[in-house]
C-alpha cells in the first residue's frame, strides 16, 4: 500500500508503539538507540504512548525506560491507566453472563482459563484456577505461572464464576489448539467477544486472547487521542503482530516492523527495520520527516 504524499499529510501529533517485538528487541531489551529515537520524537512535541498486549504492571518498566508519561493502553486496549498515579482511565467490561459461558468453553477444551482484573493497587493482576501447573507443567503456561505466581489470585471456580470486574482473559498452549479455540469462540460468541491468537513474546507457546466485543488497541488509543483533539490522520501506530492490525489500519500512518507478521506488513503504509536493528530509529525518522515537510512553505 502506498502512503499518501507526505506534502498532503498533516504532521504526526501522536505516536503509538507496541512493546514486544517493536520497542523491545529479541532479548526483551529496550536499547539505548531506541531511547534516543523516542527522545527525538518527544523533543519535536509529539506525544508518545505505549499500546501493548502486556499487563499494566509489565508495561510500566518499559514506559519508565522510555520516559513516557502518557497513559498506557494495556491488555490490547482493555485497560488504560495513567502511570503517574495509576489511575484507571478506561476498563472494558463483558456483557452480563458472557464471560462464564466463554470460560466454560475454554475449560471444556482442556485449557486453563486466566482472567485479568484491575487490581494493581491490591498487588495482583489475574485470576487462575490453580498454581499447580507452575510445578508440574513444562510448557509455556507452567512457565507463566511460575514467573508470575505472586501476581495471581487463585479462584478454583473461575470457569463457573469469574470475577464480575474481569476485563479480559486468555488461554495458553500450542499454536493449533489455540487457533482452534479462537475459531470456536468466534463462532459461538460472534457479537459479544473479541478474540485473536498471537505468539507469546516471552513464553514458549501461543495466547488466545479474549476481550469484550469491539475492544482493540485502536479503541483505547483513539479515545485518548480524541480527548487531546488529535485526529486519526495525525496518529502514527507501529506494531508487529495481529493484535496491532486495527491500529495500524486506522492510523494516518501505519507502520509494521520488519519482523512483523505478514498479515500486518500487508496492511501497513510502510515497513521499517527490524526490532533487532534500527526499526524504531526508522520510525522516528519518518515521523520527524513528515513534521518537517508539513512545516515547509507551499
N, C-alpha and C positions, 0 to 999 in steps of 0.2 A: 504494500500500500504506500503510495507516495504522499508525503505530507503536503499541506498547503504551503505555498511560497511564504518564506519567513517574513517578507516585507508586508504581507497581507495579514499576518497573525499578530494578535496582541502579545505583549510581554507576559512571561510566566510570573505569577504572583504567589503561587503555592506549589511546592514540590513534595509529592507524597511518595515515600520509599518503603518498599517491602524490606524485611530484615534478612531472613535466612536465604542465602543464595543471591542476595542483592547487595546489601551493605556489609554483610559478613562473607568471608571467603570460605573455602572448603575446610579450613581448620577452625571455623566458627569465630574468627577474629575480625575486629574492625581495625583496619590498618591505619597507620599514620597518614598515608596518602589519601585514604577515604575521608579522614577527619579534615584534612586540609581542603579537599574538594568541597565538602559541605560548608566549611567556614567561608569559602569564597562566595558560595551561593547566598548564604545568610548576610554577608557583608554587602551584597548588592540589594538588600531589602526584601529578599524572597523569603516567605515563611516556609519552614521545612517541618514536616511531621512524619512519623512512622505509621504505616498501615500494615499490620502483621497478623499472622495466624497465631502468634505466641500468646501465652497468658500475659496479663498486665505485669505481673511481678517479673516475668522473664524479659519483658521489653524494657524495663526501667534501666538496667545497666547499659544497654545499647544507647538509649536516649542520653544518659549521662555522659557516655564516652564521646558522643557527637555534639554535646552541649545543646541538645534540643529541648526547648521548654514548652513547645506547643502540646496540646492534648494528644494522647496516644490512642490510636484506633487499633484495638486488640481483638483477639479471638475472631479474626476475619470479619470485623465490623460489628460484632455483637456487643462489645463493651468499649466505651470511650471514657477515659479518665484523664484527669489533669495531674501531671507528675508533681507539680509544686506542692499541692496539699492532698493529693489522692482523691479529690472529689470526683464523683461519678457524674458525667455529663449525659450519658445515654447508656441504657441497658435494654437489650432486646428481651422480648417475652413471648413464650409459646402460647398459642390459643389454649383455652381451658380444655383439659382432657387429652391433649395431643401427645405430650411427652411420655406419659405412662404407656400408651399404645406403641410408641416408637421404641422405647426401652424394652418392652416385652418382645418385640421382633428381634432386636439386637441379641437379647439373651437367648431367645429360642433358636437362633442360628449358631449358638455356641460361642458367642463373643462376650467379652466383659464390657458392660457399658460404663462410661465415665461422663459425668456432667459437671459443668462449671457453675459456680455461684460467685456473686460479687462480695467476697468475704476476705479481701486483702487485709482489712483492719483487724479481722478476727484471727489472722495468722494462718489461714488455709485457703486453698484455691479450688479444690474439686472434691467430688464425692465418687467413691467406688464401693463395690460390694465387699471387697476383701483385699487384704495386702498379701495374701498367700502367694500370688504369682511372683512377688518380688523375691521370694526364696526358692520357688520351685520351677519357674519358667526360665528358659534360656533365651527366649526371643525378645523382641523389642518391647513388648508390653511389660514383661518382667523387669527389664532394664529401666523402663519409665517409672514404674512404681518404686523400684529400689532407689532411684535417684531422687524421687520426689515424695517419698513416704511421709516426711514431716509436713507436707503441704496437703495431705489427704485427710478427708473425713470419711470414715468407714460407715456406710449405710447399707446394711445387709439386704434390705428390701428395696434397693434402688430401682430394680426393674419393675416393681409394682407401685412404688410410691416415691417417685423422685421429688426433690425439694421444689416447692412452688415457685421459688425465685430463680431457678436454673435458667440460664440464658443461652446455653449452647452445650454440645456434648460431642463425644466421639467414640469410635471403637478402633482398635489397632490390630493389624495382622498382616499376613502376606498379601500381595497385590491382588490376586484373583479373587479370594474371598471378600476382600474389601470392595472391589468393584461390583461383585455380585450383590453384596449388601446394599451398596448405593443404588443399584438398579431396582432392587425390591422396594427399598424405601421410597424412591421416586415414584414407582408405580402405585404404591399403596397410599402415599400421602402427597399427592401432586400439588395440592393447593395450600398445604399448611406447614411444610418444612422446606428448607433449602439444604441440599446435600451435595458434597463433592468428595472425591478421593485424591489425596496427594501423597507423595512420598515423604515420610517423616524426615526432616532435615537433620535431626540429631539422634535418631534411633534407627534400628535396623529394619523397620517394617513400614507399612503404609497406614495412613489415617483415613478413615471415613468420617468426615466432619459433618455435624448436624447442627442446624440453626433454624430459627423461625423463618417462615417464608419471606423472601424479599430482602433478607439481611446479607449484605456483602461489604467488602472493604469500601466500595464506592459509596454506599448509602451512608456509612459512617463519616467518611471524609467530606462528602458533598454537603452534609448537614452543617459541618463546621465551616466549610467554605462559604455557604450561604450566609451564615451569621457574620462573617467577615466581609461580606459584599464582594466575594470573589466568584466570577463566572466559571463555568466548566471549561471554556476555551482558554482560561488563564491558569489552568492547572496542568502540571506535568506529573504523570504517575509512572512508576517504574517497578517492575517485578520479574519473577522468573517461573511461576507455577500457575496452575489453573485457577486457584483462588484469587489470582491477580487479574483474571480476564475482565471482569466488569469494570474495574477502574482504568485499566489500560485502554479498553474500548471507548470509555466515556470521556476521558480527559482530553483536553485540547491537544496535548502532546503525550502520546502513549508510547513508552519505551520498554523494550524487552532486553534483558541481559543476554549476552552471547551464550550463556549456559542455560537459557530458559527452555522450557518445554516447547516443542514445535508448535503446539496449538497457540501459545502466546506469541511466539515470533510471527506467526501468520497474521495476527490482527494488529500488531504494533505498527506505529508510524515509522519507527526506526529500531534497529537492533544495535546495541552498543557492545562494548568489550565484555570480557569475562569477569566474574566476581573475583577470580584469582589474578586478574590483570588490571587494566585501567578502566574498567566499566563505569565506576562512579565518577571518575575524572572525565570520561566522555559525557556523562550526564550533565555534569557541571558546565562543561564547555558548551553544550547545546543550549542549556537554559540561559547562560550568560550571553551567548551569541544572539539569541532571539531578543533579549533585552536591549542589546546594543543596536541591533538592526531596527528595532521599533523606535529607538531614540533618534535615528538618523533623519534629517530633514527630507521631505518628499521631493 
